[in-house]
Amino acid sequence: GAVAERTYGPQTAVVDALRALRRARVERRPVVLMLPLDVQAATCPDGGEHLSEPPALRASRPSSEAVCEAADALLRAERPLIIAGRGARDAGAREPLEILADMLGGLLATSAVANGLFSGNPWALGISGGFASPTSAEIIGQADVVLGAGVALNMWTTRHGRLLDPQATVIQIDHDPDAIGAHHRTDLAVVGDVAESARALVAEIGRREHHGSGWRSPRLAEQVTAGTWQSTPFEDASTDTRIDPRALSLQLDGLLPLERTLAIDSGHFMGYPAMYLRVPDARGFVFTQAFQAVGLGLASAIGAAVARPDRLTVAALGDGGALIGLSEFETAARLGLRMLIVIYNDSAYGAEVHHFGPHGHPLDLVRFPDVDFAALGRAVGLRGATVRRVEDLAVVSDWLNSGGVPGLVLDAKVVPTVVAEWLEEAFRGH
């Protein structure tokens, strides 16, 4: 899905780089900028700082007919739900979507990549899909009108379509007409920028002077508050030598400052930080699943830490992904980043173990000897600690109190037999 751009020479280097950046922003896709060695060795002439900004692209507005049809459906709803995705996040649509939900008496949820968009809103259910808590999943399934705002409504967000009520009316907002109905049945389409479309719906519903409680009630508010992963009980499987990954994640959520950036690698473990570690906003969540490959989490976390040095960066990795990205330990140390690197270490590619093991397949290729990541971190200038019990997490508080630099590698020896709740849904159909 990536496209290539080239730096043609020192005279055009700045223009070429700006062209690549603009294309990445406009097309919302990876752009690879080619830098020939001879161009890298050349001197760039002065004058690049005088380049003018390219003209801003105006957000596309929806048609009045589509807005009226969507408003009609939303006003008929008894249990309206808004699920927002990457498009809503990138459009800065939080405020108009929250106003719309307030007018309708509706609830809010996000896709995984937009996690944190509605942080702090008492009517937000968190992530819709495989990472949804049991309570949130139950409530999402009761919605009779679902407004998908800049979200694909793919198998991850809808649990292969089974999460939403099959009788629910589904409205989808997207700036790309090809995205409408690409993954899930859609009854009504609104083609346009998510923020502009949400504002248009607010204006239309306000014009009709609709003010109702909708789905909201004191009892439902209690359910939403009590139904988070942080409040959902589980049977702790920790031993003297291995910590339950749920207990690890829950304790870290309480220990770490909420003003954080959470970057998650791919693998069986990834549900635990996504479910138990809260984030302050949508920019505080970096989800590296687009390529369906392990090993991208630490590099992504380093980029996030450089971009937001005011926040503590938490890199959540599996041991397999950490081994793939091991060279980036040195990068984190060299840059002096305030970063906590948490490694959910089960000495295996856990997803493959839980996928193939029950079917009797040999697992020798997906298991490997235990690795001392704390020692590897210390070898390149980071701090390192091994965690086997909740009590061992006291080192995190000490590290934070000392300033959080250099970064800390937390080698968490997790119980390998605990299977993540989301995994069964992910394997469905494979």
N, C-alpha and C positions, 0 to 999 in steps of 0.2 A: 503493500500500500504506500510505500514511500516514493518520493520523486526526487530526481537529481537536479541540482543547479551547480554551475561551475563559476569559479573565479578565473577570469580570462587573463588578467594581468594586473600589475601594480596600479596602473592608471584607473582601472575600473573596479578595484577591489572593494571599495566602500559601497559603490552602487550595486555590485553583485551581491554583497552580503545583505544589503537592505532589501533587494529583490527576493532573496531566499526567505528572509524574515517575514516580509509581507505575505509571501505565498503561504507560509506555514500558518500565519494568523488567519488569512482569508479562507483558505481551503481546509483548515483544521486537520492537517495531516502531517506526518513526518517529512521533513525536507533534508536531504543530505547535500551539504555544500562541499563540493570538490575543491581542494586546495593543492594544486600542483607544487612540487618541491621547489621549482625554480621561482614560482611566484612567492612562496613563503620566504625565500632568501632575498627577495628584492625589497627595495625601499618604497613605501607608499608615499606619493607626493602629497603636499599639504592641500587643503581645500575641501576635504571631506566634511569638515564640521559645518560648512556653509550650505550643505544640501538641504533642500526644503522637505518638509514632511509630505508624504503622499496624501492625496485627498482622503478624508474619512469616508467610509462606507456607511450609508444610512441604513438603519435597521428596517427590514421589510415589514409593512403593516398588513394585517389581515383584512379580508373583505368584510364589509358590513353584514352581508348575508350570512357568512360563516359565523360571525360573532353572535348574531341574533339567534341562529339555530343552536349554538352551543349554550347561550344564555337560557333559552327555553328548556333545554334538557337539564341544566344545572338547577333551575328553579323548580323543576318537578321532583328533584332528588329529596329523599328523606335521610339518606346516609351518604352525603357526598365526600369523596376522597380525592386529593390532589397528590399525584406522584411526580416529583420533579427529578430531572436528570441533568446530564452534563450541559445540555443546551440552556437550561434554566440558570445553571451556575454561571456559564460564560456570558449570558445576557444580563447578569445582575438582576435577576427577576425575583429575588427573595421578597422584597417589600410588596410589590403588587400581588404576588401569589398569596402572601399572608393576609393582605387586605381582602382579597377575594374569598379566602377560606373563612375569615371572620364574618363577612356578609352572608355567606351561605350556611354558617354553622358547621363547617366541614373540618376534616382532619387532614394531616399532612404527612407525607413520607417521601423518601428519596430512593434513587437507585444507589448502588454501591459507590460509583464514581462521584456522586454528588453528596456523599455522606457529610453531614455537618452543615448543610445549607440552612436548615431550620433549627440549629442548636439553640437551646434556651426557650423555644416555643413550647408552652405546656400542652399543645395539641399535636405535637409531632410524634410520630410512631417510630422514627428511626429509619433504618434501611428496609426496603421492601424486597422480598425474595428469600434466598437461602440463608442470609444473615439475620433475618427477622426473628425476634424473640417469639416464643409460642403465643403470648398474648397479642403481640402486634400482628402476627400472621392471622390469628383468629379474627381480629377486628378488621383487617384489610379485606378478608373474605366476606365480610358483611356489607361492604359498600355497594349501593345500588347504582351510583353514577361515579365513574372514575375518569378524572381529567389527567391525562398524561402530558406533562409540560416539558418539552425538550428531552424526552426519554424514549428509549427504543422499545420498552416493554418486551424485552427479549426473555429467553428462557431463564436467565439468572434472576431477573427482577420479578418474574411472575411464576417461578417454579414450574417451568414448562407449561404455563397457561393454567395450571390448577389452582393458583393462589387466589385469583379473582373469581367472583361469582359468575358463572356462565350466563346468567340473566342480566348482569350489570350492563348499563349503557357505557360504552367506552368512547371518550372524546380524546383526540390526539392533536397537540399543537407542535408544529415543527416548521422551521424555515425551509426545510428540504422536502418537496412533495414526495420524493421517492422513499422517504423514511416513514411516511404514513402507512400503517398497516403492514410494514415489512416483517414484523415478528408476531404480531397479535391482532386478532380481529379488532377493527375500528369501525364504530358506527357513525361518528361525525369527525370531520377533519377541519382544522383551522391552520391554514398555511401562512406562516408569518413568524417574525421574531417573538420569542417567548415573552419577554418583558412587555413589548408593545401589545401583544395579544392579551396578556393578563390585564393590562391597563384598559384596553378596550372592553373587556368583559366587566371589569369593575364599573366603568362608566355606563354601560348598557344596563347592568343590574341596578345600579344606583338610580338611573333614569326611571326605572320601573318601581322605585321606592320599596324594594324588598328588604325586609329586616326580620329574620327569623332565627330561632335557636338551632334549627337543623338537627344535626346529629348530637350536638354537644349537650351534656348534662353533668351534674355533680358526680353521679355514679360513674359515668364514662371517664371523667377526669381522674378519678381514683384508679380506675383500671389502667389508664395510660401511664400514670405515675408509677404504679406498682408493677407494671408489666415490662420494665426495662430489663436488659440482661443483668445489670448490676443488682437488681432486686429478685432475680429468678434463682431459686434454690437449686443446688446440685449436690450429688454425693461425692465428696472430695476423695479422690483416689490416690492422694499423695502417700508416699512411703518415707522411710528414713533416708533413702538415697535418691528418690525421684519425686519431683513436684508435679502436681496436676496442672496442666497448661491453663485451665480455667482459673484455678486459684492464683497462679502466677500473674495472669492478666488482670484479674480483679484487684489484687494487691498493688500492682503497678499503677493502675488507674487512680487509686487513692493516694499513692505516694508522690506521683509526679504533678507538677503544676499544670493546670488546665490549659494555660497558654502554651500550646505545644503544636508541633507538626508531626504527624504520624505517617511514616512511609512504610509500606508493607510489600514484601516480596511475595512470590507465588509458592503454593504448596499446601499440604494438608493443614498445616498450622495456621494459615492466614485468617481463618475465621475467628480465632481467639482474640487477636488484637483488634480486628474490625468490629467485633461484637462488644468487647468489654472495655476497650480504651476509648473514651470520649474525645472529641475534638471540638475546638471553639467555633469553627466555621468551615465552610467548604474548602477554603484554601489551606486548611490545616490537615487535609487528608490527601495523600499521594498513593494511588492504587495502580500497581504496575502489571495489570493483567491483560492489557490489550494484545500483547504478543503471545500470551499463553505459554510463557517460558519462565523457568526459575532463574535466579541469579541477577536480576535487574534491580532488586530492592535497595541495596547499599549505595550504588551509584546514584539512584534517584534521590535517596535521602541526603546524600552529599550536596546535590544540586539544590534541594529544598533548604538545607542548612545555610548555604551561601546566600540564597535569595532572601531568607528571613532569619538573620542572625539574632533578632530580638526574641525569637522563640526557641525553646528547647526542641531539638529534633530527636524523634524516637524512630530508629530503624528496627523493624521487626522482621526477622529472617528465620528461615528454617536452616538446619545444618547443611543440607545439600546446596541450597542457594548461597549460603555463606562461603562454602568452599569454592564455588564458581566465581564469586566476587571477592575472593580473599585479597587480591592486590589492592583493593580500595581501602583496606584497613590503614595502609600506609598513607593514602591520600587524606583520610580523615585526621590522622595524627599530624601530618605536615601542615595542614591548613588550620590546625588548632580549633577545630569545630566543637561547639557545645552539643555533643551528641551522645545519646545512649543507644548502644547497639545490643539489642536483645535477641539471642539466638535460642529458638525452641529446638533443643537438641535431643532427638530420639534415635540418633545413630542410623538413620535410614532416610530414604525417600518415602515418607510416610503415606502419601497418597497412593503410591504403587503397592505398598504393603497391604493397605486396607482394601485396595481394588482387586488385586490378583490373589492375595493370600486365601480368602474364603473359597476360591475356586480350585485350590490345590496346586497352583503354579509355584515353581521354585522361586525363592526370594533372595538368592545369594547375590544377584546383580544389583539389588536395590537396598541392601544392608551393607554397612561398612563399619570399621572399628571406631570406637569413641574418640572424638577429637577434643583436645584441650584448647578451646578457642580463647580462653582467658590468657593463657600463656602466649598464644600467637599475637593477641592484642598488645600485651606488654612488650613483646619483641620489637614492635615497630614504634613504640612510644606512647601507646594508649594505656589506660588503666584496665585491669582485668579482674574479674571475680567469678567464681563458680557458685551456682545456686542449686541446691538440692531440696531445701526446705524454705518455708515462708520466712523463717527467722533469718535466713541468709540475705534477705533483701534489705537488711539494715544498712548494707554497704551503699545502697542507692541514696539513702538519706544523707549519709556522710559525704558522698560525692557531691550531691547537690549543694550541701552546706559549704563545701570548700570551693564552690564556684563552677563546677561542672566542666572544667578544662584541665588536662586533656580529656578526651572522650572516654567513656567507660564501656568495655565489652562485658556483657553479662551472659555467661555460658550457662544457660538454664537446662539442667538435665531433666527432661520432662518424662512423665509416664507414657510409654509408647502405646499402651493398650487403650487409651482414651480416644474414642473416635469422634471427630467433630460432627455436630448436628447437620451441617450443610452438605456433608460429603455424599450422603445417600442421594440427595437431590441432584448433585453434580454428576453422579455416575448413572443416573437414570437414562436408559436408552443406549448405554455404551456396552 
